[in-house]
Amino acid sequence: MLGPMDEYPVHQLPAPIAWPGSSDRNFYDRSYFNAHDRTGDIFVITGIGYYPNLGVKDAFLLVRRGDTQTAVHLSDAIDADRLNQHVGGYRVEVVEPLRKLRIVLDDTEGVAADLTWEGLFDVVQEQPHIMRRGNRITLDAQRFAQVGTWSGQLSIDGQDVAVDPARWIGSRDRSWGIRPIGEPEPAGRPDDPPFEGMWWLYIPMAFDDFGIVIIMQEDPHGFRSLNDCTRIWKDGRVEQLGWPRVKIHYRSGTRIPTGATVEATAFDGAPLRFEVESKLPVPIHVGGGYGGDSDWLHGVWKGPDFTERLTYDMTDPAIIGRAGFGVIDHVGRAVCRDADGTEREGWGLFEHGALGRHDPSGFADWLSVAP
């Protein structure tokens, strides 16, 4: 099953007026994309989301180059045209369902993009993911993910960046369901017990002959509420990689990871080891609209035809303080080592966040950091 606004061929779709999905105020349908050239010099993250029960749709494009992070935000009233995904001058065009799509951002305060993504492997579908706080379901969602190549052009303040598919790579995912959005809910009884944090890991990467998608979430005790580790081969075979053991390598005095070691198990029982490293971190809660962003959050009504551009100096102590406590997307490089010693290099996304308490990591509260 795919999402309510997804890329079915048109002849398979009815023509509904209402948006299918939950009546929960926090129902959403969002696409996420990332792109980089494997150098660690640039990372592009972008997405579009629809929030039908809030009457809002929005999009963003986030670019980090060196010590500068640039964000473009767009928001507007939702519409019923599900096959024409657009917000202002931002649009997503499906060229071939689940294989190829195009993202266009018309010039918006000096930033423009025309990028085409083409999948390298078939879709990997995540298992349903559910979280509760007391009697309230706060997360009931699932996604599909793919890794692929990018082509086209990006322009920032008149400087053009050529996007060559021989070098540019990245992943995209589509998730839908219920999840917290930027707008706070009406007060109710306080959480009992209170929310103490979460640990999250998401690694979609492409190797020469296979792709991997790793999605994990743990509670403060280290109990894993989501474990999805899949390898998909070019010939379409799908292989589950067991219950991986993960060690995140943090920069001392921070919660910013420099890499991770993932020990998985191949289908035949042989050990499989991924050594992942960060080439460039992009905190998606600094201009990206994700949890903890103090400037802009997804699903919040900003008025009709809203656009803005924000620029961040990532060496500013105030920004550094914000960046270290949230989910960070990294230009990711990985080396996969098979049991026979064979090594393969992969590239893609390394996304991690350790929020609040996490006993296995040694984080006792919201502010503790790595030794």
C-alpha positions in Angstrom: 0.0 0.0 0.0 1.3 3.4 -0.9 0.4 6.8 0.4 -2.8 8.7 -0.2 -1.2 11.2 -2.6 1.2 8.8 -4.3 2.5 8.1 -7.7 -0.1 5.7 -9.1 -0.6 6.0 -12.9 -3.5 8.3 -13.5 -5.7 5.6 -15.0 -5.7 3.8 -11.7 -6.9 6.7 -9.7 -10.5 7.8 -9.0 -11.2 11.5 -8.9 -12.0 12.1 -5.2 -12.7 15.5 -3.9 -12.0 14.7 -0.2 -8.5 13.7 0.9 -8.4 10.0 2.0 -6.9 9.6 5.4 -7.4 10.0 9.1 -9.5 12.7 10.6 -6.8 13.3 13.2 -5.7 17.0 13.1 -2.1 15.9 12.7 -2.7 13.7 9.6 0.0 14.5 7.0 1.5 13.3 3.7 5.1 14.4 3.1 7.9 13.8 0.5 11.5 14.3 1.5 14.6 14.4 -0.8 18.3 14.9 -0.3 21.2 15.3 -2.8 25.0 15.6 -2.6 28.0 15.2 -4.8 30.0 12.9 -2.4 32.5 15.6 -1.6 31.1 16.9 1.7 31.2 20.4 0.2 27.4 20.7 -0.4 24.2 19.1 0.8 20.7 19.8 -0.5 17.6 18.8 1.5 14.1 19.5 0.3 10.5 18.4 0.7 6.8 19.1 0.3 4.0 18.3 2.8 0.2 18.4 2.9 -1.8 18.7 6.1 -5.4 18.4 4.9 -7.1 18.7 8.4 -5.2 21.9 9.0 -5.8 23.3 5.5 -2.1 23.8 4.9 0.5 22.7 2.4 4.2 23.8 2.5 7.6 23.1 1.0 11.2 23.9 1.8 14.7 23.8 0.3 17.7 23.7 2.6 21.3 24.0 1.3 24.5 23.8 3.3 27.8 24.9 1.6 30.8 25.2 3.9 29.8 27.2 7.0 26.6 28.6 5.4 23.1 27.0 5.6 20.4 28.6 3.5 16.7 27.9 3.8 13.8 28.7 1.6 10.3 28.3 3.0 7.0 28.3 1.1 3.4 27.8 2.4 -0.1 28.3 1.2 -3.7 27.0 1.6 -4.2 23.4 0.6 -5.9 22.5 -2.7 -7.6 19.3 -3.9 -5.3 18.7 -6.9 -3.5 15.7 -5.6 -1.7 14.9 -8.8 -0.2 18.4 -9.1 2.1 18.8 -6.0 3.1 22.4 -5.7 3.4 25.3 -3.3 4.0 28.7 -4.9 7.0 28.4 -7.2 7.9 24.9 -5.9 6.6 21.8 -7.6 7.2 18.0 -7.8 6.6 16.4 -11.2 6.3 12.6 -11.4 7.9 11.6 -14.7 7.7 7.8 -14.1 5.9 6.5 -11.0 8.4 5.2 -8.4 11.3 5.6 -10.9 11.8 9.2 -11.9 10.7 12.6 -10.8 11.6 16.3 -11.2 11.7 19.0 -8.5 11.5 22.6 -9.7 11.9 25.7 -7.5 11.4 28.9 -9.5 13.8 31.7 -8.4 12.7 32.6 -4.8 14.8 35.3 -3.2 17.9 34.3 -5.1 17.5 30.5 -4.9 16.4 28.3 -7.8 16.6 24.6 -8.6 15.7 22.2 -11.4 16.6 18.7 -10.3 15.7 15.3 -11.7 15.9 12.1 -9.5 16.2 8.6 -10.9 15.9 5.5 -8.8 18.7 3.0 -8.7 16.8 0.3 -6.8 13.2 -0.6 -6.1 11.2 0.8 -3.2 11.8 -0.4 0.3 8.6 -0.1 2.4 9.0 0.6 6.2 6.9 -1.3 8.7 4.1 0.7 10.4 5.5 2.9 13.1 3.2 3.7 16.1 3.9 5.7 19.3 1.6 6.8 22.2 1.7 9.3 25.0 -0.9 8.1 27.5 -4.1 7.4 25.6 -3.1 9.7 22.6 -1.6 8.2 19.5 1.1 10.7 18.5 2.6 8.8 15.7 1.0 6.3 13.4 2.9 6.4 10.1 4.9 4.5 7.5 7.1 5.3 4.6 8.8 4.0 1.5 12.3 4.9 0.7 14.6 4.7 -2.4 18.1 5.7 -3.3 19.0 7.2 -6.7 21.0 9.7 -8.7 20.4 13.4 -9.4 20.8 15.6 -12.5 20.1 19.2 -13.3 21.1 22.6 -11.8 21.0 24.5 -8.6 21.4 28.3 -8.4 22.2 30.4 -5.3 22.6 34.2 -5.7 23.6 33.9 -9.4 26.1 31.1 -8.8 25.1 27.9 -10.7 25.9 24.4 -9.5 25.9 21.7 -12.1 24.3 18.5 -10.8 26.0 15.6 -12.6 24.3 12.1 -12.1 27.8 10.5 -12.3 28.6 12.1 -8.9 25.3 13.3 -7.4 23.4 10.8 -5.3 20.8 10.8 -2.6 17.6 9.3 -1.3 14.0 10.2 -1.2 11.1 9.0 0.9 7.4 9.3 1.2 5.7 9.1 4.6 2.1 9.5 5.6 -0.1 9.1 8.6 -0.2 10.9 12.0 2.8 12.7 13.5 3.3 15.9 15.5 3.4 19.0 13.5 4.6 22.5 14.3 1.4 23.8 15.8 0.9 22.9 19.5 -2.2 20.9 20.5 -4.7 22.1 23.1 -3.6 21.4 26.6 -4.7 18.3 28.3 -3.6 16.1 31.2 0.2 16.2 31.5 2.0 13.1 30.2 2.3 10.4 32.9 5.1 9.4 32.7 6.5 12.4 30.9 8.2 12.2 27.6 11.9 11.7 28.3 13.3 11.5 24.8 14.0 9.2 21.8 16.9 7.8 19.8 16.6 7.7 16.0 18.7 6.3 13.1 17.9 6.4 9.4 20.5 5.3 6.8 19.5 4.9 3.1 22.6 4.3 1.0 23.5 3.1 -2.5 26.3 0.6 -3.2 27.3 -0.6 -6.7 25.1 -3.7 -6.7 22.6 -3.1 -3.8 21.0 -0.4 -1.6 20.4 -0.5 2.1 17.7 1.2 4.2 18.1 1.1 7.9 15.4 2.7 10.1 15.5 2.4 13.9 14.0 4.0 16.9 14.6 3.4 20.7 13.1 4.8 23.8 15.2 6.2 26.8 15.8 2.6 28.1 17.1 1.4 24.7 13.9 -0.5 23.9 13.7 -0.6 20.1 10.2 0.3 19.0 11.2 0.2 15.3 13.7 -2.1 13.6 13.8 -2.1 9.8 17.0 -3.1 8.1 16.7 -4.1 4.5 19.1 -4.7 1.6 17.7 -4.6 -1.9 19.7 -5.9 -4.9 19.6 -4.7 -8.4 17.8 -7.8 -9.5 15.0 -7.0 -7.1 15.8 -9.4 -4.3 15.0 -8.1 -0.9 17.0 -9.3 2.1 16.3 -8.6 5.8 19.5 -7.9 7.8 18.3 -9.0 11.2 18.5 -7.0 14.4 21.6 -4.8 14.0 23.7 -3.6 16.8 24.7 0.0 16.5 27.4 2.2 18.0 27.2 5.9 17.3 30.5 7.8 17.4 29.9 11.3 18.9 32.2 14.3 18.9 33.4 14.8 22.4 31.3 17.4 24.4 28.4 17.2 21.9 25.7 14.9 20.5 26.9 15.5 17.0 27.9 12.1 15.4 31.0 11.7 13.3 29.9 8.2 12.2 28.5 4.9 13.3 29.3 1.2 13.3 26.4 -1.1 12.3 26.7 -4.8 12.8 24.0 -6.7 10.9 23.3 -10.2 9.7 22.9 -11.4 6.1 20.1 -13.7 5.2 22.5 -16.8 5.4 23.5 -15.8 8.9 26.9 -14.3 8.0 28.0 -11.1 9.7 27.7 -7.9 7.8 29.4 -4.7 9.1 28.8 -1.1 7.9 31.2 1.6 8.9 29.5 4.9 8.3 31.1 8.4 8.4 29.8 11.9 8.2 31.2 14.1 5.5 29.0 17.2 6.3 26.3 17.6 8.9 23.0 19.5 8.3 20.8 20.0 11.3 17.3 19.9 9.8 15.9 21.7 12.9 17.9 24.8 11.8 15.8 26.1 8.9 14.5 22.7 7.8 11.2 22.9 9.8 11.7 19.7 11.8 11.3 19.3 15.6 12.8 22.0 17.6 13.2 24.5 14.8 12.6 28.0 16.3 12.2 29.7 12.9 9.8 27.6 10.9 7.8 24.4 11.4 5.9 22.2 9.1 2.1 22.4 8.9 1.7 25.9 10.5 -0.5 28.4 8.7 1.6 31.4 7.6 -0.9 33.1 5.4 -1.5 32.8 1.6 1.5 32.6 -0.8 4.0 32.8 2.0 7.7 32.7 1.1 10.9 33.6 3.0 14.6 33.0 2.9 16.8 32.6 6.0 20.6 32.3 6.1 22.6 30.8 8.9 26.2 31.1 9.9 27.0 27.7 11.2 30.0 29.0 13.1 27.8 31.4 15.2 27.8 30.1 18.8 24.0 30.5 19.0 23.5 28.3 16.0 26.1 25.8 17.2 24.1 25.5 20.4 20.9 24.9 18.5 22.4 22.5 16.1 23.7 20.0 18.6 20.3 19.0 20.0 18.1 17.7 17.3 18.1 15.4 14.3 21.0 15.9 12.0 21.2 14.8 8.3 24.8 14.0 7.1 26.4 13.5 3.8 27.1 9.8 4.4 29.8 7.5 3.2 29.9 3.8 4.2 32.1 0.8 3.8 30.3 -2.5 3.9 32.5 -5.5 5.0 31.2 -9.0 4.2 32.2 -12.1 6.2 34.8 -13.0 3.6 36.5 -9.6 3.9 35.0 -8.1 0.7 34.6 -4.3 1.0 32.2 -2.2 -0.9 31.8 1.6 -0.8 28.4 3.3 -0.5 27.1 6.8 -0.4 23.8 8.4 0.7 22.2 9.7 3.9 23.3 9.3 7.5 20.5 10.7 9.7 20.7 10.5 13.5 19.2 12.2 16.5 19.6 11.4 20.2 17.0 13.6 22.0 16.7 13.6 25.8 17.7 10.5 27.8 19.2 7.4 26.2 20.7 5.0 28.7 22.8 2.9 26.1 24.4 6.1 24.9 25.2 7.4 28.4 22.9 10.4 28.0 21.2 10.9 31.4 19.0 13.9 30.5 18.2 16.4 27.8 21.5 18.3 28.2 24.1 15.6 28.8 26.7 15.1 26.1 29.4 12.6 25.0 32.5 12.5 27.1 
